[in-house]
Amino acid sequence: MIERRVLRDDELEGLLVERGYVVVPLLSGNEVAELRDWYLGASSGASHRPDGAYDPTYAEFTVIHTDPQFRSASFERIVDVVGGSVHRLLDDYRPLVANFVNKPVGSGVVPLHQNWSVVDEGRFRSVSVWIALVDCDENNGSLEIFNGSHRSLREPRGMWAYEAFAEVADDVRGLLELVPVPAGHAVILDDALLHYSAPNHGAEDRLAIQLVMIPEDARSRFCERVDLVDGLMEVDVWEVSPEFFWNFWHGVGDADFGRRVDRIQLPVPRFDREAFDRTFVDR
């Protein structure tokens, strides 16, 4: 049972609990321009796209950039600009991950997935504050969301979270709703919510921010898959600080910035279509 609220506003909180997301205006035009210019290098002059910095198949996520200093600088810049606005919306939450998400023209698919579980989701909600830095719609790969899916899919998840839905993604796509997001607006979504975004077929980069927030009174966590034993995944559970995500690589943790607090066994991710249909399609 979820122990505490996320949003200070009662109406928005009700929508988040029911649907798994809300859309709100958040940043001024100047703040949008400041963040966009910083990422694109206009103010710093630094290149954020050296060869090999990102996997070109998907969108560009600064949290998995090859340069830890760029990861940390991205976190600090995002929190500095948007932290006050987010604090006014959320009820005593703190940032854990701050991430620029860019889709260059003609690329940038993000497969059907849930975000990592970074708290005990039986007790708390972590949320991603997803902020559009350009107008986002069906042409450039805005979010597509499975309304209400967060209410049932709350198992521990790590960087394998995409795998369970790979074989059924095309079928599930018909159940998603596109969420257009004007620049400066934010989608606040429960990290357990199932979502997807298509490649960018627009005329310019589709740039957004993902700021992962957790309750002040919740222990942070990161689930690292370490082995496969008798058909079960062996998963180390870490308690981590934001610095952990500036230094980890391919889902492998760094003990300088976190500590292992548990080892658990989980089923290998396989999508149960029959259970899914009972829960979501036939409701």
Summary of the structure (lengths in Angstrom):
residues: 283
radius of gyration: 18.0
end to end distance: 21.1
largest distance: 54.8
contacts: 898
relative contact order: 0.19
helix: 26%
strand: 31%
